[in-house]
């Protein structure tokens, strides 16, 4: 009895398995009979062609900036952003544009200009040298006819004489510093020391009175 019961159970299980397998498979496609071609179907209508448009090319990233996994470049792993800190940016800027070097100006002159030769320093020598003391000579200041009691009228003349110091003045010298030869320009300058005054009397009718005796100084003056 146990053997018959076991056989019946196996038969039932086999039938169930076969039924489920047939249900799981898709139905076979119907093939057209041999020698017959499927009916021809016209292609669907195509849309009218669009006029050409000037479209700018799509921007492409440089090879070094493409994202990993894109075609055309090997995948080098995730991109790492550089450390763009302020000191790094400053160093990069001065690598491309080196800072200008300020040249100190020469003593007493303007700073040099690029492409222009610096101006030479001027000599600027000056001097003042006393050469001598001179007199201008006597000149009449005024003349009067004076009548003295018991005498004929006499001519009274007042004379003046200017005294000067004569100097040689040089400079400022416009030549370049360290030049050869003498300095320039040179000129003679007179400085007045004072004026001598003397009064002389002459006989009446004197037309050309003689001036007083000189002081002994050389004649000169402006």
C-alpha positions, 0 to 999 in steps of 0.5 A: 500500500505504501508503495502505491501511495508513493508512486501516486504522489510522484506522478502528481508532482511530475504532472504539476512540474510539467504544467508549470514549465509549459506555462512559463515558456512564451508562445512560439512565434508564427512563421510565415509559410515557406515560399511566401514573403510578408506583405510590403508595408510603405515606410512612415512619412519623414518630416521635412528637412530643417534649414541648416543653422549655424550652431556654435560647436559645443565646448569641450573640456581640455584632456586634463579637465575631462571627468573620469569615465569620459571617452577619449581619455584614460581614467586617472581617478578622481580629479583633485583641485589644486590648493589655490590659497592666497600665498600660492596665487601671489607666488604664481602672479610674480612668477609670470610678472616679476616685480619692478626693481626701483633704482634709487636716484643719483645724489641730487638728480632725478631717477633714471628713465629706461632707455635714456642715459642719465644726465651727468652731474654739473660742476657748479663751482663758484668763487669770489676773489678780491682783485684790488681797490680802485677809485672812480676819479674826481668829479665836480658835484657843484660850483659856486662863485663866492665874493669874499670881503675885500677880495674879488669873487672866487670860484668854489667847487665841490669834488666827489670821488667813489672808492670800489672793491674790484672782485673776480666772480666765477660760476656757477660753472655749467660744465660737467663735474670733473671737466678739464680746464678752467671754470666758467663763466668769469666776470668782474664785479665792483662793490662801492666802499664809499665816496670822498668829498673835497672842496677847492677854491679857484681864481675868478674867471677860471673855466677849467678848474683842476681837480684835487690830487688823487688818492694814489689808487688805480682808476676803475669802477663800473 
